Amino acid sequence: MSEQPAASINAGYTEGGLPIGLQIVGRRFDDLGVLQLAHAWEQMRPAQRPWPLSLPQH
Protein backbone atom coordinates (compact mmCIF):
# COMPACT_ATOMS: atom_id res chain seq x y z
CA MET A 1 0.00 0.00 0.00
CA SER A 2 2.94 2.34 0.56
CA GLU A 3 4.38 1.50 -2.87
CA GLN A 4 7.71 0.65 -1.26
CA PRO A 5 9.65 -2.42 -2.42
CA ALA A 6 10.05 -5.15 0.18
CA ALA A 7 11.54 -8.62 0.53
CA SER A 8 10.98 -11.26 3.19
CA ILE A 9 13.75 -13.80 3.76
CA ASN A 10 14.75 -16.39 6.35
CA ALA A 11 16.95 -14.85 9.05
CA GLY A 12 17.54 -17.96 11.15
CA TYR A 13 15.67 -20.30 13.49
CA THR A 14 14.27 -20.26 17.01
CA GLU A 15 15.53 -22.73 19.61
CA GLY A 16 12.44 -24.80 18.76
CA GLY A 17 13.46 -24.96 15.10
CA LEU A 18 10.89 -22.52 13.69
CA PRO A 19 12.03 -20.10 10.99
CA ILE A 20 12.48 -16.40 11.77
CA GLY A 21 11.62 -13.99 8.97
CA LEU A 22 13.43 -10.77 8.11
CA GLN A 23 11.57 -8.12 6.14
CA ILE A 24 13.63 -5.58 4.22
CA VAL A 25 11.76 -2.46 3.08
CA GLY A 26 13.31 0.18 0.85
CA ARG A 27 12.55 3.63 -0.38
CA ARG A 28 10.02 4.00 -3.15
CA PHE A 29 11.43 2.81 -6.50
CA ASP A 30 14.56 1.27 -4.86
CA ASP A 31 13.73 -2.28 -5.91
CA LEU A 32 17.34 -2.95 -6.87
CA GLY A 33 18.63 -1.79 -3.46
CA VAL A 34 16.20 -4.12 -1.64
CA LEU A 35 17.19 -7.07 -3.83
CA GLN A 36 20.91 -6.33 -3.33
CA LEU A 37 20.52 -6.18 0.46
CA ALA A 38 18.47 -9.39 0.50
CA HIS A 39 21.14 -11.12 -1.58
CA ALA A 40 23.91 -9.85 0.72
CA TRP A 41 22.03 -11.14 3.79
CA GLU A 42 21.58 -14.56 2.18
CA GLN A 43 25.34 -14.73 1.56
CA MET A 44 26.16 -13.83 5.21
CA ARG A 45 23.63 -15.99 7.08
CA PRO A 46 24.39 -19.49 8.32
CA ALA A 47 23.48 -22.55 6.27
CA GLN A 48 19.76 -23.19 5.92
CA ARG A 49 17.92 -26.27 7.11
CA PRO A 50 15.32 -28.09 5.02
CA TRP A 51 11.80 -26.75 5.62
CA PRO A 52 9.30 -28.08 6.39
CA LEU A 53 10.99 -30.57 8.65
CA SER A 54 10.13 -34.17 7.95
CA LEU A 55 7.91 -35.72 10.59
CA PRO A 56 8.96 -39.06 12.07
CA GLN A 57 7.27 -42.04 10.46
CA HIS A 58 5.31 -44.33 12.82
PDB file of N, CA, C and O in Angstrom:
ATOM      1  N   MET A   1       0.807  -1.181   0.000  1.00  0.00           N
ATOM      2  CA  MET A   1       0.000   0.000   0.000  1.00  0.00           C
ATOM      3  C   MET A   1       0.856   1.253   0.000  1.00  0.00           C
ATOM      4  O   MET A   1       0.416   2.302  -0.472  1.00  0.00           O
ATOM      5  N   SER A   2       2.060   1.164   0.516  1.00  0.00           N
ATOM      6  CA  SER A   2       2.941   2.337   0.559  1.00  0.00           C
ATOM      7  C   SER A   2       3.760   2.487  -0.715  1.00  0.00           C
ATOM      8  O   SER A   2       4.493   3.463  -0.878  1.00  0.00           O
ATOM      9  N   GLU A   3       3.633   1.523  -1.614  1.00  0.00           N
ATOM     10  CA  GLU A   3       4.383   1.497  -2.870  1.00  0.00           C
ATOM     11  C   GLU A   3       5.888   1.434  -2.655  1.00  0.00           C
ATOM     12  O   GLU A   3       6.667   1.911  -3.481  1.00  0.00           O
ATOM     13  N   GLN A   4       6.289   0.836  -1.528  1.00  0.00           N
ATOM     14  CA  GLN A   4       7.711   0.649  -1.256  1.00  0.00           C
ATOM     15  C   GLN A   4       8.076  -0.799  -1.550  1.00  0.00           C
ATOM     16  O   GLN A   4       7.305  -1.700  -1.219  1.00  0.00           O
ATOM     17  N   PRO A   5       9.229  -1.049  -2.162  1.00  0.00           N
ATOM     18  CA  PRO A   5       9.648  -2.421  -2.418  1.00  0.00           C
ATOM     19  C   PRO A   5      10.023  -3.108  -1.114  1.00  0.00           C
ATOM     20  O   PRO A   5      10.559  -2.477  -0.203  1.00  0.00           O
ATOM     21  N   ALA A   6       9.742  -4.394  -1.029  1.00  0.00           N
ATOM     22  CA  ALA A   6      10.045  -5.153   0.181  1.00  0.00           C
ATOM     23  C   ALA A   6      10.401  -6.588  -0.186  1.00  0.00           C
ATOM     24  O   ALA A   6       9.980  -7.107  -1.220  1.00  0.00           O
ATOM     25  N   ALA A   7      11.182  -7.212   0.680  1.00  0.00           N
ATOM     26  CA  ALA A   7      11.538  -8.619   0.529  1.00  0.00           C
ATOM     27  C   ALA A   7      11.469  -9.267   1.896  1.00  0.00           C
ATOM     28  O   ALA A   7      11.816  -8.645   2.900  1.00  0.00           O
ATOM     29  N   SER A   8      11.029 -10.496   1.942  1.00  0.00           N
ATOM     30  CA  SER A   8      10.980 -11.261   3.190  1.00  0.00           C
ATOM     31  C   SER A   8      11.848 -12.498   2.998  1.00  0.00           C
ATOM     32  O   SER A   8      11.633 -13.280   2.072  1.00  0.00           O
ATOM     33  N   ILE A   9      12.836 -12.669   3.884  1.00  0.00           N
ATOM     34  CA  ILE A   9      13.752 -13.800   3.756  1.00  0.00           C
ATOM     35  C   ILE A   9      13.961 -14.446   5.119  1.00  0.00           C
ATOM     36  O   ILE A   9      13.660 -13.851   6.153  1.00  0.00           O
ATOM     37  N   ASN A  10      14.478 -15.667   5.108  1.00  0.00           N
ATOM     38  CA  ASN A  10      14.751 -16.385   6.346  1.00  0.00           C
ATOM     39  C   ASN A  10      15.983 -15.788   7.013  1.00  0.00           C
ATOM     40  O   ASN A  10      17.034 -15.641   6.388  1.00  0.00           O
ATOM     41  N   ALA A  11      15.837 -15.442   8.314  1.00  0.00           N
ATOM     42  CA  ALA A  11      16.950 -14.847   9.047  1.00  0.00           C
ATOM     43  C   ALA A  11      17.563 -15.810  10.053  1.00  0.00           C
ATOM     44  O   ALA A  11      18.541 -15.459  10.713  1.00  0.00           O
ATOM     45  N   GLY A  12      17.025 -16.993  10.187  1.00  0.00           N
ATOM     46  CA  GLY A  12      17.535 -17.956  11.148  1.00  0.00           C
ATOM     47  C   GLY A  12      16.403 -18.789  11.707  1.00  0.00           C
ATOM     48  O   GLY A  12      15.336 -18.891  11.103  1.00  0.00           O
ATOM     49  N   TYR A  13      16.645 -19.399  12.889  1.00  0.00           N
ATOM     50  CA  TYR A  13      15.669 -20.300  13.486  1.00  0.00           C
ATOM     51  C   TYR A  13      15.608 -20.080  14.994  1.00  0.00           C
ATOM     52  O   TYR A  13      16.600 -19.709  15.621  1.00  0.00           O
ATOM     53  N   THR A  14      14.423 -20.316  15.567  1.00  0.00           N
ATOM     54  CA  THR A  14      14.267 -20.264  17.014  1.00  0.00           C
ATOM     55  C   THR A  14      14.902 -21.508  17.617  1.00  0.00           C
ATOM     56  O   THR A  14      15.300 -22.423  16.896  1.00  0.00           O
ATOM     57  N   GLU A  15      14.995 -21.536  18.948  1.00  0.00           N
ATOM     58  CA  GLU A  15      15.526 -22.732  19.612  1.00  0.00           C
ATOM     59  C   GLU A  15      14.657 -23.946  19.331  1.00  0.00           C
ATOM     60  O   GLU A  15      15.140 -25.078  19.347  1.00  0.00           O
ATOM     61  N   GLY A  16      13.359 -23.709  19.072  1.00  0.00           N
ATOM     62  CA  GLY A  16      12.445 -24.803  18.760  1.00  0.00           C
ATOM     63  C   GLY A  16      12.473 -25.226  17.306  1.00  0.00           C
ATOM     64  O   GLY A  16      11.745 -26.139  16.917  1.00  0.00           O
ATOM     65  N   GLY A  17      13.305 -24.577  16.486  1.00  0.00           N
ATOM     66  CA  GLY A  17      13.455 -24.961  15.095  1.00  0.00           C
ATOM     67  C   GLY A  17      12.548 -24.239  14.121  1.00  0.00           C
ATOM     68  O   GLY A  17      12.549 -24.559  12.932  1.00  0.00           O
ATOM     69  N   LEU A  18      11.766 -23.264  14.598  1.00  0.00           N
ATOM     70  CA  LEU A  18      10.885 -22.524  13.692  1.00  0.00           C
ATOM     71  C   LEU A  18      11.663 -21.422  12.982  1.00  0.00           C
ATOM     72  O   LEU A  18      12.568 -20.828  13.568  1.00  0.00           O
ATOM     73  N   PRO A  19      11.318 -21.143  11.721  1.00  0.00           N
ATOM     74  CA  PRO A  19      12.034 -20.104  10.986  1.00  0.00           C
ATOM     75  C   PRO A  19      11.687 -18.710  11.499  1.00  0.00           C
ATOM     76  O   PRO A  19      10.570 -18.459  11.952  1.00  0.00           O
ATOM     77  N   ILE A  20      12.660 -17.812  11.420  1.00  0.00           N
ATOM     78  CA  ILE A  20      12.479 -16.402  11.774  1.00  0.00           C
ATOM     79  C   ILE A  20      12.602 -15.612  10.478  1.00  0.00           C
ATOM     80  O   ILE A  20      13.580 -15.764   9.746  1.00  0.00           O
ATOM     81  N   GLY A  21      11.615 -14.773  10.194  1.00  0.00           N
ATOM     82  CA  GLY A  21      11.619 -13.988   8.973  1.00  0.00           C
ATOM     83  C   GLY A  21      12.236 -12.619   9.170  1.00  0.00           C
ATOM     84  O   GLY A  21      12.129 -12.028  10.245  1.00  0.00           O
ATOM     85  N   LEU A  22      12.877 -12.121   8.140  1.00  0.00           N
ATOM     86  CA  LEU A  22      13.433 -10.771   8.112  1.00  0.00           C
ATOM     87  C   LEU A  22      12.783 -10.052   6.942  1.00  0.00           C
ATOM     88  O   LEU A  22      12.837 -10.527   5.808  1.00  0.00           O
ATOM     89  N   GLN A  23      12.168  -8.905   7.215  1.00  0.00           N
ATOM     90  CA  GLN A  23      11.574  -8.124   6.142  1.00  0.00           C
ATOM     91  C   GLN A  23      12.436  -6.902   5.889  1.00  0.00           C
ATOM     92  O   GLN A  23      12.740  -6.139   6.806  1.00  0.00           O
ATOM     93  N   ILE A  24      12.825  -6.725   4.644  1.00  0.00           N
ATOM     94  CA  ILE A  24      13.626  -5.579   4.223  1.00  0.00           C
ATOM     95  C   ILE A  24      12.720  -4.679   3.386  1.00  0.00           C
ATOM     96  O   ILE A  24      12.134  -5.124   2.399  1.00  0.00           O
ATOM     97  N   VAL A  25      12.610  -3.422   3.783  1.00  0.00           N
ATOM     98  CA  VAL A  25      11.764  -2.462   3.078  1.00  0.00           C
ATOM     99  C   VAL A  25      12.637  -1.298   2.642  1.00  0.00           C
ATOM    100  O   VAL A  25      13.421  -0.768   3.430  1.00  0.00           O
ATOM    101  N   GLY A  26      12.499  -0.903   1.385  1.00  0.00           N
ATOM    102  CA  GLY A  26      13.314   0.176   0.851  1.00  0.00           C
ATOM    103  C   GLY A  26      12.500   1.409   0.525  1.00  0.00           C
ATOM    104  O   GLY A  26      11.279   1.439   0.674  1.00  0.00           O
ATOM    105  N   ARG A  27      13.205   2.410   0.081  1.00  0.00           N
ATOM    106  CA  ARG A  27      12.548   3.631  -0.380  1.00  0.00           C
ATOM    107  C   ARG A  27      11.792   3.346  -1.674  1.00  0.00           C
ATOM    108  O   ARG A  27      12.107   2.401  -2.398  1.00  0.00           O
ATOM    109  N   ARG A  28      10.821   4.155  -1.943  1.00  0.00           N
ATOM    110  CA  ARG A  28      10.024   3.999  -3.150  1.00  0.00           C
ATOM    111  C   ARG A  28      10.937   3.977  -4.378  1.00  0.00           C
ATOM    112  O   ARG A  28      11.828   4.814  -4.519  1.00  0.00           O
ATOM    113  N   PHE A  29      10.703   3.023  -5.245  1.00  0.00           N
ATOM    114  CA  PHE A  29      11.434   2.806  -6.497  1.00  0.00           C
ATOM    115  C   PHE A  29      12.840   2.226  -6.307  1.00  0.00           C
ATOM    116  O   PHE A  29      13.587   2.124  -7.280  1.00  0.00           O
ATOM    117  N   ASP A  30      13.224   1.843  -5.075  1.00  0.00           N
ATOM    118  CA  ASP A  30      14.561   1.272  -4.862  1.00  0.00           C
ATOM    119  C   ASP A  30      14.502  -0.257  -4.840  1.00  0.00           C
ATOM    120  O   ASP A  30      15.064  -0.894  -3.949  1.00  0.00           O
ATOM    121  N   ASP A  31      13.829  -0.828  -5.811  1.00  0.00           N
ATOM    122  CA  ASP A  31      13.727  -2.279  -5.908  1.00  0.00           C
ATOM    123  C   ASP A  31      15.107  -2.934  -5.946  1.00  0.00           C
ATOM    124  O   ASP A  31      15.345  -3.930  -5.264  1.00  0.00           O
ATOM    125  N   LEU A  32      16.002  -2.378  -6.737  1.00  0.00           N
ATOM    126  CA  LEU A  32      17.341  -2.953  -6.871  1.00  0.00           C
ATOM    127  C   LEU A  32      18.073  -2.942  -5.525  1.00  0.00           C
ATOM    128  O   LEU A  32      18.732  -3.924  -5.182  1.00  0.00           O
ATOM    129  N   GLY A  33      17.972  -1.865  -4.765  1.00  0.00           N
ATOM    130  CA  GLY A  33      18.626  -1.794  -3.458  1.00  0.00           C
ATOM    131  C   GLY A  33      18.107  -2.854  -2.500  1.00  0.00           C
ATOM    132  O   GLY A  33      18.887  -3.455  -1.760  1.00  0.00           O
ATOM    133  N   VAL A  34      16.794  -3.092  -2.506  1.00  0.00           N
ATOM    134  CA  VAL A  34      16.200  -4.122  -1.643  1.00  0.00           C
ATOM    135  C   VAL A  34      16.702  -5.498  -2.058  1.00  0.00           C
ATOM    136  O   VAL A  34      17.077  -6.305  -1.207  1.00  0.00           O
ATOM    137  N   LEU A  35      16.711  -5.769  -3.353  1.00  0.00           N
ATOM    138  CA  LEU A  35      17.192  -7.066  -3.831  1.00  0.00           C
ATOM    139  C   LEU A  35      18.673  -7.268  -3.521  1.00  0.00           C
ATOM    140  O   LEU A  35      19.082  -8.377  -3.177  1.00  0.00           O
ATOM    141  N   GLN A  36      19.480  -6.219  -3.637  1.00  0.00           N
ATOM    142  CA  GLN A  36      20.908  -6.333  -3.332  1.00  0.00           C
ATOM    143  C   GLN A  36      21.129  -6.620  -1.852  1.00  0.00           C
ATOM    144  O   GLN A  36      21.973  -7.444  -1.500  1.00  0.00           O
ATOM    145  N   LEU A  37      20.375  -5.943  -0.978  1.00  0.00           N
ATOM    146  CA  LEU A  37      20.517  -6.176   0.457  1.00  0.00           C
ATOM    147  C   LEU A  37      20.051  -7.585   0.833  1.00  0.00           C
ATOM    148  O   LEU A  37      20.686  -8.252   1.650  1.00  0.00           O
ATOM    149  N   ALA A  38      18.948  -8.036   0.241  1.00  0.00           N
ATOM    150  CA  ALA A  38      18.467  -9.391   0.504  1.00  0.00           C
ATOM    151  C   ALA A  38      19.506 -10.422   0.058  1.00  0.00           C
ATOM    152  O   ALA A  38      19.761 -11.399   0.763  1.00  0.00           O
ATOM    153  N   HIS A  39      20.093 -10.202  -1.094  1.00  0.00           N
ATOM    154  CA  HIS A  39      21.136 -11.117  -1.581  1.00  0.00           C
ATOM    155  C   HIS A  39      22.344 -11.117  -0.646  1.00  0.00           C
ATOM    156  O   HIS A  39      22.888 -12.177  -0.334  1.00  0.00           O
ATOM    157  N   ALA A  40      22.764  -9.941  -0.200  1.00  0.00           N
ATOM    158  CA  ALA A  40      23.910  -9.853   0.715  1.00  0.00           C
ATOM    159  C   ALA A  40      23.613 -10.594   2.014  1.00  0.00           C
ATOM    160  O   ALA A  40      24.478 -11.300   2.533  1.00  0.00           O
ATOM    161  N   TRP A  41      22.399 -10.442   2.545  1.00  0.00           N
ATOM    162  CA  TRP A  41      22.034 -11.137   3.793  1.00  0.00           C
ATOM    163  C   TRP A  41      22.080 -12.647   3.580  1.00  0.00           C
ATOM    164  O   TRP A  41      22.583 -13.374   4.437  1.00  0.00           O
ATOM    165  N   GLU A  42      21.563 -13.127   2.450  1.00  0.00           N
ATOM    166  CA  GLU A  42      21.576 -14.557   2.182  1.00  0.00           C
ATOM    167  C   GLU A  42      22.998 -15.102   2.081  1.00  0.00           C
ATOM    168  O   GLU A  42      23.228 -16.267   2.407  1.00  0.00           O
ATOM    169  N   GLN A  43      23.948 -14.294   1.641  1.00  0.00           N
ATOM    170  CA  GLN A  43      25.339 -14.731   1.557  1.00  0.00           C
ATOM    171  C   GLN A  43      25.994 -14.780   2.938  1.00  0.00           C
ATOM    172  O   GLN A  43      26.898 -15.586   3.161  1.00  0.00           O
ATOM    173  N   MET A  44      25.548 -13.922   3.874  1.00  0.00           N
ATOM    174  CA  MET A  44      26.163 -13.831   5.208  1.00  0.00           C
ATOM    175  C   MET A  44      25.559 -14.788   6.227  1.00  0.00           C
ATOM    176  O   MET A  44      26.239 -15.167   7.181  1.00  0.00           O
ATOM    177  N   ARG A  45      24.300 -15.192   6.052  1.00  0.00           N
ATOM    178  CA  ARG A  45      23.626 -15.991   7.077  1.00  0.00           C
ATOM    179  C   ARG A  45      24.166 -17.414   7.103  1.00  0.00           C
ATOM    180  O   ARG A  45      24.760 -17.883   6.133  1.00  0.00           O
ATOM    181  N   PRO A  46      23.951 -18.096   8.232  1.00  0.00           N
ATOM    182  CA  PRO A  46      24.385 -19.492   8.317  1.00  0.00           C
ATOM    183  C   PRO A  46      23.635 -20.385   7.330  1.00  0.00           C
ATOM    184  O   PRO A  46      22.640 -19.973   6.734  1.00  0.00           O
ATOM    185  N   ALA A  47      24.118 -21.589   7.171  1.00  0.00           N
ATOM    186  CA  ALA A  47      23.484 -22.551   6.268  1.00  0.00           C
ATOM    187  C   ALA A  47      22.031 -22.780   6.674  1.00  0.00           C
ATOM    188  O   ALA A  47      21.693 -22.761   7.858  1.00  0.00           O
ATOM    189  N   GLN A  48      21.189 -22.993   5.685  1.00  0.00           N
ATOM    190  CA  GLN A  48      19.764 -23.195   5.919  1.00  0.00           C
ATOM    191  C   GLN A  48      19.445 -24.668   6.130  1.00  0.00           C
ATOM    192  O   GLN A  48      20.128 -25.553   5.614  1.00  0.00           O
ATOM    193  N   ARG A  49      18.395 -24.904   6.899  1.00  0.00           N
ATOM    194  CA  ARG A  49      17.915 -26.266   7.109  1.00  0.00           C
ATOM    195  C   ARG A  49      16.738 -26.519   6.178  1.00  0.00           C
ATOM    196  O   ARG A  49      16.069 -25.575   5.758  1.00  0.00           O
ATOM    197  N   PRO A  50      16.478 -27.784   5.850  1.00  0.00           N
ATOM    198  CA  PRO A  50      15.318 -28.087   5.025  1.00  0.00           C
ATOM    199  C   PRO A  50      14.035 -27.678   5.754  1.00  0.00           C
ATOM    200  O   PRO A  50      13.925 -27.858   6.966  1.00  0.00           O
ATOM    201  N   TRP A  51      13.082 -27.137   5.030  1.00  0.00           N
ATOM    202  CA  TRP A  51      11.803 -26.754   5.624  1.00  0.00           C
ATOM    203  C   TRP A  51      10.710 -27.090   4.626  1.00  0.00           C
ATOM    204  O   TRP A  51      10.873 -26.768   3.449  1.00  0.00           O
ATOM    205  N   PRO A  52       9.625 -27.705   5.010  1.00  0.00           N
ATOM    206  CA  PRO A  52       9.304 -28.080   6.387  1.00  0.00           C
ATOM    207  C   PRO A  52      10.114 -29.295   6.812  1.00  0.00           C
ATOM    208  O   PRO A  52      10.579 -30.081   5.987  1.00  0.00           O
ATOM    209  N   LEU A  53      10.265 -29.422   8.109  1.00  0.00           N
ATOM    210  CA  LEU A  53      10.991 -30.566   8.647  1.00  0.00           C
ATOM    211  C   LEU A  53      10.170 -31.827   8.412  1.00  0.00           C
ATOM    212  O   LEU A  53       8.942 -31.801   8.489  1.00  0.00           O
ATOM    213  N   SER A  54      10.842 -32.909   8.130  1.00  0.00           N
ATOM    214  CA  SER A  54      10.128 -34.170   7.950  1.00  0.00           C
ATOM    215  C   SER A  54       9.670 -34.689   9.303  1.00  0.00           C
ATOM    216  O   SER A  54      10.426 -34.672  10.273  1.00  0.00           O
ATOM    217  N   LEU A  55       8.429 -35.149   9.360  1.00  0.00           N
ATOM    218  CA  LEU A  55       7.905 -35.723  10.587  1.00  0.00           C
ATOM    219  C   LEU A  55       8.326 -37.168  10.690  1.00  0.00           C
ATOM    220  O   LEU A  55       8.423 -37.857   9.675  1.00  0.00           O
ATOM    221  N   PRO A  56       8.583 -37.648  11.915  1.00  0.00           N
ATOM    222  CA  PRO A  56       8.963 -39.058  12.071  1.00  0.00           C
ATOM    223  C   PRO A  56       7.852 -39.996  11.584  1.00  0.00           C
ATOM    224  O   PRO A  56       6.670 -39.734  11.808  1.00  0.00           O
ATOM    225  N   GLN A  57       8.225 -41.050  10.941  1.00  0.00           N
ATOM    226  CA  GLN A  57       7.270 -42.042  10.464  1.00  0.00           C
ATOM    227  C   GLN A  57       6.974 -43.034  11.582  1.00  0.00           C
ATOM    228  O   GLN A  57       7.889 -43.503  12.258  1.00  0.00           O
ATOM    229  N   HIS A  58       5.697 -43.354  11.776  1.00  0.00           N
ATOM    230  CA  HIS A  58       5.307 -44.329  12.816  1.00  0.00           C
ATOM    231  C   HIS A  58       4.981 -45.664  12.204  1.00  0.00           C
ATOM    232  O   HIS A  58       4.635 -46.604  12.921  1.00  0.00           O
TER     233      HIS A  58
END
